[in-house]
Amino acid sequence: MTILMLSSTDHAKTPYDEWFPDTAENMILFCPAEKKESYAEKDYLHIEGFTHYMSHPDIEMRALELSRQYHITQVLSISEFDVIRAAKIRALLNLEGQSMISAEAYRDKVLMKQLLQGTSVKTPQFDKALDAANIQQFVTKYGFPVVLKPTDGSGSSDVVIASIQQDIDTFLQTHPDLGNYEIEQFIDGEMYHVDGLVQQGEVKSAYVSHYYNGCLAFKDHQPLASYMLKEDNPLNQVLQQEVTKVIAALPTLPNGSFHAEFFVTPTNDIYFCEIGSRTGGGEIGRTLEHAIGMQLNQMSLYLQTGRADIVDQYTQIQRYGGFILLPPQNATFQGIQHPLNEDWVLFQSLKAVPGQQFGEARLSVDHIMSVVIEGEDEATLISRIDQVIDWYQKAVQWE
């Protein structure tokens, strides 16, 4: 067995040689050129780094060339941006795993909602943006506000909420190419995310969390935060049922992790937002690792390589947690006046040094510091998120 691992991350985030005992004998690693040095050559059968990894045109062909030499039997990935590339290589090599149609369904925000039509899963009204006329027709039919976003985006990148006609006009001026955009009805509700694992096409485990202030909080210079719901919370069971229906309706995801998002309105109507066949971003993975004892990415790869017996030991929630991503300001970071020292802080990471210049956050996951916390219930987690944000506003200095 020879595994081709497509990895946009560095060793610190994805230590494949620690997760698998035999990478030196059977794992080929493709990664960005700038991250290649984080992996030790001796720990892998073969490593190649690619400049402009996300858009490199020859990765598929290189996989075919290496398969003639090493006989690749599995192609794995854990990144949103490698999902379709991995499926394409599997198709070229005639290998098992997530297919192209499944990969596209889990990446294309229009296609996934089209496939859910006719099921009991509620979706916002939606359409491809296509051109200015189609956008105006949609607004005339459904009214303001509307949401415009890339069909294959992540991290809430380039998402626009249009509340008046001027917002549409500005969007059209700044986005001349609408081929990769969708327009959908704005849903006034709280956003939740469901993260978990699929085994042999069926949901194996699912963990429900509530976004503290929504995925677009970064646009108002606010932190992105999330906290887990307790298992006895009524919404927990309802949202697990919804994600099960979504995954059953889409082209089969054989094994792996998923990240789904839903809106819950004040009248408790539930609307599907989107789903990806990968672990959620930010600190979702680390939060769940503290909750169940193992990273979802690691568990996903174990399921894809037939090691379900290991995963079975780590699906039950042992404790509850949440995370906060503290965003940069359009200013110079001057340092932290006093540290965040709380026994309920499980992890914190600072990505800034004094004197470093920052601009405003462009993605929901852009941050200078991440904090993972624990708490016995939702009220405690919310209170601790408030404390972290208050600390950030008082202790982190900008000029």
C-alpha positions as CSV (number, residue, x, y, z in Angstrom):
1,M,0.0,0.0,0.0
2,T,1.3,3.4,-1.0
3,I,-0.5,6.6,0.2
4,L,-0.3,9.9,-1.6
5,M,-1.0,12.6,0.9
6,L,-2.0,16.0,-0.4
7,S,-1.3,18.5,2.4
8,S,-1.4,22.3,2.4
9,T,-0.4,22.4,6.0
10,D,3.0,22.1,7.8
11,H,4.3,19.4,10.1
12,A,3.2,21.2,13.3
13,K,-0.4,21.1,12.2
14,T,-0.4,17.7,10.5
15,P,2.4,15.4,11.9
16,Y,1.6,12.4,9.6
17,D,4.7,10.5,10.7
18,E,3.4,10.6,14.3
19,W,-0.1,9.6,13.3
20,F,1.0,6.7,11.1
21,P,3.9,4.4,12.1
22,D,5.0,3.5,8.6
23,T,5.2,6.8,6.6
24,A,8.8,6.1,5.7
25,E,7.8,3.0,3.8
26,N,4.5,3.9,2.3
27,M,3.6,7.7,2.3
28,I,4.3,10.2,-0.5
29,L,3.7,13.8,0.6
30,F,2.8,16.7,-1.7
31,C,2.9,20.1,0.0
32,P,3.6,23.8,-0.6
33,A,7.3,24.4,-1.3
34,E,7.5,26.8,1.7
35,K,6.3,24.1,4.1
36,K,8.4,21.2,2.8
37,E,11.2,21.9,5.2
38,S,8.9,21.3,8.2
39,Y,8.8,17.7,7.2
40,A,11.8,15.4,7.6
41,E,12.7,13.6,4.3
42,K,13.7,10.4,6.3
43,D,10.2,10.1,7.6
44,Y,8.5,9.7,4.2
45,L,8.9,7.5,1.2
46,H,9.0,10.7,-0.9
47,I,8.3,14.4,-0.5
48,E,7.7,17.0,-3.1
49,G,7.1,20.7,-2.6
50,F,5.3,22.8,-5.2
51,T,5.4,26.6,-5.6
52,H,1.9,28.1,-5.8
53,Y,0.6,24.9,-4.5
54,M,-3.1,25.8,-4.5
55,S,-3.1,26.5,-8.2
56,H,-0.2,24.4,-9.5
57,P,-1.3,22.9,-12.8
58,D,1.0,19.8,-12.8
59,I,0.3,18.1,-9.5
60,E,-2.1,15.6,-11.0
61,M,0.4,14.6,-13.7
62,R,3.2,14.3,-11.2
63,A,1.0,11.9,-9.2
64,L,0.5,9.8,-12.3
65,E,4.3,9.7,-12.9
66,L,5.0,8.7,-9.3
67,S,2.3,6.0,-9.3
68,R,4.2,4.2,-12.1
69,Q,7.2,4.1,-9.8
70,Y,5.5,3.6,-6.4
71,H,2.1,2.1,-7.3
72,I,-0.1,4.6,-5.4
73,T,-3.1,2.8,-3.9
74,Q,-4.7,5.6,-1.9
75,V,-5.0,9.4,-2.3
76,L,-5.8,11.3,0.9
77,S,-6.4,15.0,1.8
78,I,-7.8,17.0,4.7
79,S,-7.9,20.5,3.1
80,E,-10.9,22.2,1.6
81,F,-8.7,23.2,-1.4
82,D,-7.4,19.6,-2.0
83,V,-10.8,17.9,-2.1
84,I,-11.4,18.1,-5.8
85,R,-7.8,17.6,-6.7
86,A,-7.6,14.4,-4.6
87,A,-10.8,13.1,-6.3
88,K,-9.4,13.9,-9.7
89,I,-6.3,11.9,-9.0
90,R,-8.4,9.0,-7.7
91,A,-10.4,9.0,-10.9
92,L,-7.2,9.0,-13.0
93,L,-5.7,6.1,-11.0
94,N,-9.1,4.3,-10.7
95,L,-8.9,4.3,-6.9
96,E,-11.5,4.1,-4.2
97,G,-12.4,7.1,-2.1
98,Q,-14.5,10.3,-2.5
99,S,-15.5,10.6,-6.1
100,M,-15.5,13.7,-8.3
101,I,-19.2,14.2,-8.2
102,S,-19.2,13.9,-4.4
103,A,-16.2,16.2,-4.1
104,E,-17.9,18.8,-6.3
105,A,-21.1,18.5,-4.3
106,Y,-19.3,19.2,-1.1
107,R,-17.4,22.2,-2.6
108,D,-20.0,23.9,-4.8
109,K,-22.5,25.9,-2.7
110,V,-25.1,26.0,-5.5
111,L,-24.8,22.3,-6.5
112,M,-25.1,21.1,-2.9
113,K,-28.4,23.1,-2.4
114,Q,-29.7,21.9,-5.8
115,L,-29.2,18.3,-4.7
116,L,-31.1,19.0,-1.5
117,Q,-34.2,20.3,-3.3
118,G,-37.0,17.8,-3.0
119,T,-35.8,16.7,0.5
120,S,-37.1,17.8,3.9
121,V,-33.9,19.9,4.3
122,K,-34.8,23.6,4.1
123,T,-32.5,25.9,2.2
124,P,-32.6,29.7,1.5
125,Q,-33.9,30.7,-1.9
126,F,-30.8,30.7,-4.1
127,D,-29.5,30.9,-7.7
128,K,-26.3,31.3,-9.6
129,A,-25.4,35.0,-9.9
130,L,-24.5,34.7,-13.6
131,D,-24.9,38.3,-14.5
132,A,-26.4,41.6,-13.4
133,A,-29.8,40.8,-14.9
134,N,-30.1,37.6,-13.0
135,I,-29.1,39.3,-9.7
136,Q,-31.7,42.0,-10.2
137,Q,-34.4,39.4,-11.1
138,F,-33.6,37.6,-7.8
139,V,-33.8,40.7,-5.8
140,T,-37.1,41.7,-7.4
141,K,-38.6,38.3,-6.6
142,Y,-37.3,37.8,-3.1
143,G,-36.4,41.3,-1.9
144,F,-33.5,42.6,0.3
145,P,-31.3,41.6,2.1
146,V,-29.5,39.1,-0.1
147,V,-26.2,37.3,0.3
148,L,-23.6,37.1,-2.5
149,K,-20.7,34.7,-2.1
150,P,-18.3,32.6,-4.1
151,T,-19.6,29.1,-4.8
152,D,-16.4,27.5,-3.7
153,G,-15.2,29.9,-1.0
154,S,-14.2,29.2,2.5
155,G,-13.6,31.3,5.7
156,S,-16.5,33.6,4.6
157,S,-14.1,35.1,2.0
158,D,-15.6,37.8,-0.1
159,V,-19.1,37.3,1.2
160,V,-21.3,40.4,0.7
161,I,-24.6,41.1,2.4
162,A,-26.6,43.5,0.2
163,S,-29.3,45.4,2.0
164,I,-30.1,48.1,-0.5
165,Q,-29.6,48.7,-4.3
166,Q,-26.5,50.6,-3.7
167,D,-24.9,47.5,-2.2
168,I,-25.7,45.6,-5.4
169,D,-24.4,48.4,-7.6
170,T,-21.1,48.5,-5.7
171,F,-20.8,44.7,-5.8
172,L,-21.3,44.7,-9.6
173,Q,-18.6,47.4,-10.1
174,T,-16.0,45.4,-8.0
175,H,-16.9,41.9,-9.3
176,P,-17.1,42.0,-13.1
177,D,-16.7,38.2,-13.3
178,L,-19.8,36.6,-11.7
179,G,-19.4,33.1,-13.0
180,N,-18.2,31.8,-9.6
181,Y,-20.8,33.5,-7.5
182,E,-24.2,32.6,-6.0
183,I,-27.0,34.8,-4.7
184,E,-29.2,33.7,-1.9
185,Q,-31.9,34.9,0.5
186,F,-30.6,36.3,3.8
187,I,-31.7,34.2,6.7
188,D,-32.2,36.1,10.0
189,G,-31.1,33.6,12.5
190,E,-28.3,32.2,14.8
191,M,-25.6,30.2,13.1
192,Y,-24.6,26.7,14.3
193,H,-22.0,24.3,13.0
194,V,-22.0,20.5,13.1
195,D,-18.7,18.7,12.9
196,G,-18.1,15.0,12.8
197,L,-17.1,11.8,11.0
198,V,-18.6,9.7,8.2
199,Q,-17.9,5.9,8.0
200,Q,-18.9,3.9,5.0
201,G,-21.3,6.6,3.9
202,E,-23.1,7.1,7.2
203,V,-22.7,9.6,10.0
204,K,-20.6,8.0,12.7
205,S,-20.4,10.9,15.2
206,A,-21.5,14.6,15.2
207,Y,-20.8,17.4,17.5
208,V,-23.0,20.6,17.5
209,S,-21.7,24.1,18.4
210,H,-23.1,27.6,18.3
211,Y,-21.2,30.5,16.8
212,Y,-21.1,33.1,19.5
213,N,-21.5,36.0,17.1
214,G,-21.6,34.6,13.5
215,C,-19.1,33.9,10.8
216,L,-19.2,37.5,9.5
217,A,-18.2,39.1,12.8
218,F,-14.8,39.8,11.5
219,K,-16.3,42.4,9.1
220,D,-17.2,44.4,12.2
221,H,-13.7,43.9,13.7
222,Q,-15.2,41.4,16.2
223,P,-13.7,38.0,17.3
224,L,-15.0,34.8,15.8
225,A,-16.0,32.5,18.6
226,S,-17.9,29.2,19.1
227,Y,-18.9,26.9,21.9
228,M,-20.2,23.3,22.0
229,L,-23.8,22.5,22.9
230,K,-24.4,19.9,25.6
231,E,-25.8,16.6,24.5
232,D,-29.0,17.2,26.4
233,N,-29.7,20.5,24.5
234,P,-32.8,19.9,22.3
235,L,-31.1,21.6,19.4
236,N,-28.2,19.2,19.6
237,Q,-30.4,16.2,18.5
238,V,-32.3,18.2,15.9
239,L,-29.2,19.5,14.2
240,Q,-27.6,16.1,14.2
241,Q,-30.7,14.8,12.5
242,E,-30.5,17.6,9.9
243,V,-26.8,16.9,9.0
244,T,-27.6,13.2,8.7
245,K,-30.3,14.0,6.2
246,V,-27.9,16.3,4.2
247,I,-25.2,13.7,4.0
248,A,-27.7,11.0,3.0
249,A,-29.0,13.2,0.2
250,L,-25.6,14.2,-1.3
251,P,-23.4,11.9,-3.4
252,T,-21.7,9.4,-1.1
253,L,-18.8,10.6,1.1
254,P,-17.4,7.1,1.9
255,N,-15.2,8.0,4.9
256,G,-13.8,11.2,6.4
257,S,-14.8,14.3,8.4
258,F,-17.3,17.0,7.6
259,H,-18.2,20.6,8.7
260,A,-21.7,21.8,8.2
261,E,-23.4,25.1,9.0
262,F,-27.1,25.8,9.7
263,F,-29.2,28.8,10.6
264,V,-31.8,28.6,13.3
265,T,-34.4,31.4,13.2
266,P,-36.2,33.0,16.1
267,T,-39.2,30.7,15.3
268,N,-36.9,27.6,15.4
269,D,-37.0,27.0,11.6
270,I,-33.7,25.4,10.5
271,Y,-32.1,26.3,7.2
272,F,-29.1,24.6,5.7
273,C,-26.2,26.9,4.9
274,E,-23.4,24.7,3.6
275,I,-21.2,21.7,4.2
276,G,-17.7,20.6,3.4
277,S,-16.1,17.2,3.4
278,R,-13.3,18.2,5.7
279,T,-12.7,19.3,9.3
280,G,-13.8,22.8,10.2
281,G,-11.3,25.6,10.3
282,G,-10.2,28.0,13.0
283,E,-9.8,26.1,16.3
284,I,-12.7,23.7,15.7
285,G,-10.3,20.7,15.4
286,R,-8.4,21.6,18.5
287,T,-11.6,22.3,20.5
288,L,-13.0,18.8,19.6
289,E,-9.6,17.2,20.2
290,H,-9.8,18.4,23.8
291,A,-13.5,17.3,24.0
292,I,-13.0,13.7,22.7
293,G,-9.3,13.0,22.9
294,M,-8.2,13.0,19.2
295,Q,-8.0,15.4,16.3
296,L,-10.8,15.0,13.7
297,N,-8.2,15.2,10.9
298,Q,-6.4,12.3,12.4
299,M,-9.6,10.3,12.9
300,S,-10.7,11.1,9.3
301,L,-7.4,9.7,7.9
302,Y,-7.7,6.6,10.1
303,L,-11.2,6.0,8.8
304,Q,-10.0,6.4,5.2
305,T,-7.2,3.9,5.8
306,G,-9.3,1.2,7.5
307,R,-8.3,1.9,11.1
308,A,-11.8,2.4,12.5
309,D,-11.0,0.4,15.6
310,I,-8.8,3.3,16.8
311,V,-11.4,5.9,16.1
312,D,-14.0,3.9,18.0
313,Q,-12.1,4.7,21.2
314,Y,-12.5,8.5,20.7
315,T,-16.0,9.4,19.7
316,Q,-17.6,10.2,23.1
317,I,-17.5,13.7,24.6
318,Q,-15.5,13.8,27.7
319,R,-15.7,17.6,28.3
320,Y,-17.1,20.6,26.6
321,G,-15.2,23.5,25.0
322,G,-15.1,26.5,22.7
323,F,-12.7,28.8,21.0
324,I,-12.1,32.5,20.3
325,L,-10.2,33.9,17.3
326,L,-9.0,37.4,18.2
327,P,-8.7,39.4,15.0
328,P,-6.0,41.9,14.0
329,Q,-6.6,45.7,13.8
330,N,-5.6,48.0,11.1
331,A,-2.7,49.2,13.2
332,T,0.7,48.2,14.7
333,F,0.7,45.5,17.4
334,Q,2.5,46.8,20.5
335,G,2.3,43.8,22.7
336,I,0.2,42.4,25.6
337,Q,-0.1,44.4,28.8
338,H,-0.8,41.4,31.0
339,P,-1.2,37.6,30.1
340,L,-4.3,35.6,30.0
341,N,-3.9,33.3,32.9
342,E,-7.0,31.2,33.6
343,D,-7.1,27.5,34.5
344,W,-10.0,27.0,32.1
345,V,-7.8,28.1,29.1
346,L,-6.7,24.9,27.4
347,F,-4.6,26.5,24.7
348,Q,-3.6,29.9,23.4
349,S,-1.4,30.9,20.5
350,L,-0.1,34.4,19.6
351,K,0.9,35.1,16.0
352,A,2.1,38.6,16.4
353,V,5.3,40.3,17.6
354,P,5.6,43.9,18.9
355,G,6.1,46.3,16.0
356,Q,4.3,44.2,13.5
357,Q,1.9,46.0,11.2
358,F,-1.5,44.5,10.4
359,G,-4.5,45.2,8.2
360,E,-8.1,44.4,8.9
361,A,-9.2,40.7,8.9
362,R,-10.3,39.5,5.4
363,L,-11.5,36.0,6.4
364,S,-13.5,34.8,9.4
365,V,-10.5,32.8,10.5
366,D,-8.0,35.7,10.3
367,H,-6.5,36.2,13.8
368,I,-3.5,37.3,15.8
369,M,-4.3,35.0,18.7
370,S,-6.5,31.9,19.2
371,V,-7.8,30.7,22.5
372,V,-9.4,27.3,23.3
373,I,-11.4,27.1,26.5
374,E,-13.4,24.5,28.5
375,G,-16.6,24.7,30.6
376,E,-19.2,22.4,32.0
377,D,-22.2,24.0,30.1
378,E,-23.1,26.6,27.5
379,A,-23.6,29.4,30.1
380,T,-20.2,28.9,31.5
381,L,-18.6,28.8,28.0
382,I,-20.4,32.0,27.0
383,S,-19.2,33.7,30.2
384,R,-15.6,32.7,29.5
385,I,-15.7,33.8,25.9
386,D,-16.9,37.2,27.2
387,Q,-14.0,37.2,29.6
388,V,-11.5,36.5,26.9
389,I,-12.9,39.2,24.6
390,D,-12.8,41.7,27.5
391,W,-9.2,40.7,28.3
392,Y,-8.3,41.2,24.6
393,Q,-9.8,44.7,24.4
394,K,-8.0,45.8,27.6
395,A,-4.7,43.9,27.4
396,V,-3.8,43.9,23.7
397,Q,-2.2,47.1,22.7
398,W,-2.3,48.8,19.3
399,E,-0.9,52.0,17.9
